[in-house]
Amino acid sequence: MDPRSRHPHILTKFSQMATVPKLIDPEINERLKWQSEKLPFNAFGASLRRQFGGRIQRVSIDAGFTCPNVDGAVARGGCNFCDNRSFSPSRRVRLKQVSEQLATGIETVTKRYDKVAGFIAYFQPATNTYAPVEQLEEVFRLAISLDPRVVGLAVGTRPDCVPESVLTLLETLARETYVSLEFGMQTIHDAGLRWMNRAHDHASMINAIDRSRGRGFECCSHVILGIPGETHAMMMETASEIGRLGFDAVKIHNLYAVLGTPLGDQVQSGEIVLMQREEYIHTVVDFLERIPAEVIVERVSGDAPSSYLIEPKWCLEKSSLRLAIEKEFKRRGTCQGSHFVAPEIQPDQRPRPADETPESIRDQIDLGRRLPVLKMEKNAVRSQD
């Protein structure tokens, strides 16, 4: 089904996903129109406006999933920086039905912004592909069918939680609507991944993106800058990997600490000192200069509610931080992609490898029982209080 048939009131311009285009004329390549608009980088909001013909807002949904480094499938304890209450508005309140979360989120966004053309149902907290695939399909289809203003689906996950069954499901959904799969890559350096207690290595990310590319959905990489022990050069190596692996989009976050986490305890004790504002601004600009111009930049910083946030306080000033990043681009006379070096092998020429999803995770997705936190009755999705 052509996605435009579901949303005739919205202009959709779906381009081929997860490739590095060989044509660079802005009139030919939608993803480079930001250059003719004199922008410093390919900002997400502007990209959505061009694609859908109006303002599009994401609505965060918590379907009650967990993570394999929490429940013992690959580790316990979760990521050392993670308290999902601080990372997603949907986890700051009692867990509600998916339908209720979406309806409430749409109402809230509509009151806050004028002339919103559509919404993306964003499954954000935890690992949103870590459940029986039949259950995933029910939840995702519910979200995209509840309101005609929902124009797409965004799914946050880990690189080790996308077996073939999940990718096939997302590929099917992408024929009907916009779909973005957001991988928590964080860094390409295994030492940093071990420090976080991710319980996967970068090889898992390579395997996942090489199997995801070219299926019709957008592939986004979530990256954290300022991981303890990582030098500037190491962060730039992560930047180079965005182009080498052919991601369609990137979401960049500064490392920040919130209450109730191992990282928060380390920051409060003085054991770890987080990146300062000026260093972060320069690092983000350096990063963006090294990624392809076609890549959509979904975020340039991260923050948490002030009631949870320990440090850095400067990340709460999102607008001034973004202006400072744009000002640094102007000072340098550069833009996104100015220092990008194309890989010898184009991403769309990389072979598709065998599925290396860990067996303990694959069993949960392909063979596991339905999750008790999600109770399905006919077309309704009900979660426990």
N, C-alpha and C positions, 0 to 999 in steps of 0.2 A: 504494500500500500504506500502510495506517495504521501509523505508527511503533510504536504500542503492540503490534502483532501480532508485532514482532521481539523485544520485551522485555516480556513479560507480567508479569514479577516487579517491574517498576519502574513507578511511577505517572507517566504523562506527561501534561502539560497544555500542549499546543502552542497558543499564541495567535498571532494575526495579527502578522506581522513588519513592521518598517520603516514604521510609521505612528505618528502621534501621536494616541492615543485621545481621543475626545471625552467618554467616560464616566470619571469620576474616583472613583467609589465603590470603596473597596478590596475590597468584597465582590464587585464586578462585574469589576474590573480586576485580574488576577493581578499585574501589574507594580507595583501600588501597595500590596500587602499589607505591604511593609516599614514603611509609615507606621504601621499599627496595631500593629506590633511594636516601635515606639518606637526605630527605628534612625535614625542620622543620614543615611544614604544607602542606595541600592539595591544592596547588596553582592552580588557575583557568587556566592559560595559559598552564601549563603542563598537566592538566586534559584534556583540549581540544585537545592537540596534541595526547594524548593516544587514545582519543575517535575517532578522525577524521583522524589521520595519518599525520598531518602537522599543520602548524601555522594557527590559525583561529583568525580573527579580527572582532570586532563588529563595525557596522556602525550606528551611531545615526540618527534617523528619527523623525521629528516632523510632526505629521499628523494634528495638529491644535486643539487638544482636550483641554478641560478645566478641572476643578476639582469641585466636589460638595461643597467644602468649599470655593469656589470662586464665583460661580454663584448663591448661595443662596439656593441650594437644602437642605443643612444641615447647612451652615454657609456662611459668607462672609469674604473677606480679605485674604483668603489663609493661608498657613503656614507662621509663622512669620520669618522663615529663608529663604524663597524661592523667588528667582528671577531666573526663568528658563533660562534666557540668560547666567547665570554663570554656570549652572549645565549641560548644553548640548551645544555642538558646533553648532547643528542645529538651536538653537535659537539666535545665535549671528549674523545671517544674515536674509535678507528678507525671509519670509516663501515661500518655493518653492514647486513644485509638489513632491509628495512622490517619484516618479520615478526619478526625477532629483536629489533629495537629495541622493538617494541610489547610483546612477551612479557616482555622484561627490565624494561621500564618498569612494566608492571603488577605484576610480582613485587616490584620495589623499593617501589612505592607501597603495596602490600598489607602489606608488612612495617613500613612507617613509620606507617600509619594503621589504626585499627580500624574495622571495619564500613563499608568502602567499597562503595557500592551499584553503581557503574558507572564507566566510563572514557570520556573523549573523546580520540580520536586527533587529536593536534594537530600538523599540519605547520607547523613554526615557522620554521626558519632559511631565509634567502634568499627567493626569490619563488616560491611554490608553485603558481602557475598559469602559469608561464613554461615550457611544454613542450607538445609535440603533445597535443591534447585527448584523443585516444584513449589515450595513455599516462597522462594524468592520471586518466582514468576507471579504468584498470586498478589504479593505485596506490591511489586513494581507496577503490575497492570492496574491494580486498584488506584495507585497514586496518579497515573496518567489518564485515568478515565473519570475521576471524580468531578472534575470541573473543566469545561471546554477551554478555559483560559490557561490551563497547564499545557505548555508547548514542548515539554521535554523532561528528561530524567537525568540526574547526576548521581553517581554511586561511588562513594569512597570505600577503598579497600586496601589490602596489603598485596604485595607481589606474589606471595605464596598461596593465595586464596582464589586463584582463577583457573580451575581445571577446565578442560574442554567443554564440559556441560554448561558452565557459567558463561563462557565466551560465546557459545552457540546461542544461548538465551539472549544475551545482549545484542548479538548480531541480528537476531530475529526482531527484537524490539526496535532496533535502529532502522529497520525498513518501514516502521510505522511512525516514528517520532525521533526527535533529537535525543541522543544518548551520549553522555560523557562518563568515562570510567576514570576515576581519580586514584592513581597509585601513590601510596606513601613510600616513595623512594627514599626521601630524607637526605641521603648522601650516598656516594658510590664507594665510600671507604668502609670496609668491614669492621675496622676498629671502632669507628663511630657507631655503627649499628650494634656492635656488642655492648658498647657503653650504654646505649638506650635500652638494652634488653629486648631488641626487636625479634631475636631468634630466627632471623633469616639473613642471608648474605646478599651481596649485590648480584651474584650470579642468578639468584631467584628473580631479580628485577629484569635482567637481560632475557631470561627465559620467558617471562610473562609478556613483556612488550613485543618480543619477536613473534609470539603466538597471537597477540592482539591486533597487531598492525594490519590495516587493509580490510577490516571487517565492517566498515561503515560507521562505527562509532568513534567519538573523539577520545584520544588517550592523553591524559593529563598527568604530570609528575608533580608531586608535592615535595618541596625541598626546604630544609632547615639550614640557615646560616648561623654560624657562631657556636658550633658544637665544640666542646672542650677538646683540645688536642689537635684540632684541624687548623692548619695554616691557611693563609690567603691562597697560596698556590693550590692547596688541596681543594678548596672551595671552587676555584676556577676549573679544576679537573671535573668536578661535578657539573659545572656549567657546560663544558664541552660535550659531556655525555648526552645532554638534551638533544643536540643536533645529531650526534652519532647514532642514537637509537631512534630518532624520528618521532619524538613526542609532538603532539599537536598543540599542547598547552602546558604552562608551568604555573605553579602557585608557590611563591617564595615567602617564607616566614622567617622572622628572627626567632632565635631560641629565647623563650621566656619561661619564667617559673611561677607556678601557682601553688596555693596552699594545699596541703594534704598529699604531696607527691615527694618521692625521693629527691628529685631535683630541687624542689622548693626547700627542703631541709638543708641541702648542700649550699644553696645560695644564702640562706639565712645564717648559716654558720660561718660563712666566708670562705668555704672550701672551693667554691666555684664563683668566678666573677664573669658576668655576662657582657656581651659586646656593647660598646658605647655607641651613641647615636651617630656621631660623625663617621666613625669607622664603618658602621652599618650602611650608611648612605653611599659611601664610596664603594663598598663591597657589592651592593646591589647593582649599581651602575656598571661596575666591572663585569658582573655576572651577565647582565642583559646585553652588554656589548658583544658577548661571546656566544650568544645563542642565535639561531636562525631568525631572520626577520619575519618569517611566516608564523612563528610560534605565538600563540595568544598568551598574554600575561594576565592571569586571573587575579593575582594578588602580589603586592610588593612588600607586605609586612603582615604580622599577626599580632593579635592582642587578646586580652581576656577582660572580663568585668573587673572593675577596680576592687570589688569586695573579695575577689579571689587572687588578683595579681600581686606578686611580690616584687618582681623586677623583670625588665626595666620599665620604669614609669613612662619613659618617652614614647613607648609604643602605643599609648592611649591616644596620642595626638596624631591620628591617622592622616588627617587632611594636611597638616603642616609638614608631616614626614613625606608625603607624596610630592608636595610642592618643592621640598628641598631636593628630592631625587630628580625631579624635572629640571630644577635650576642647575644641578650638577651636570646633567646632560648638556644643557645650553652652554655652560661655562666651558666644557670640553669641546663643544662643537661636534658631538657624536650622537648616535642613536642606537637603538637595539639592532644588533647584527653588524655593527661597524667593524668588529674584530673577529667575526665568525670565520672559522676555517672549516670548509666542507670536508667531510670524511672521505677517505679513498673509496669506500663502498657505500653507496647511497642506501638509506634505510630500507627503501622498497625493494632493494636487491638482496637484502639479507635473507637467508633461508629460514623457513619456519621449523623450529626444533620440536623434538618430542616433549610432551607434557611432563614436567618434573615436579608437579605439585606433591608435597609430602603426603604419604599414605594416610597418616592420621587426620589430615585436613580433608583429603579427598573422600575418605569414608564418611565424614560428617556431612559433606555436601551431596555426595552421590548415593550414599547408602544409609545415612543417619535418619533417626526418627524426627518427626516434626518437633520444632522447638516449643516447649511449653509456654514460653513467654508470649508467643504469638498464637492465638486461638482463632482458627479459621472456621467460620460457619457460613456456608454458601459464599456470597460475595463480600462478606463483612470480615474485617480484620480487627480482632479485639485483643488488647494486651492486659496483662494483670496489673493491678494497682500496685 
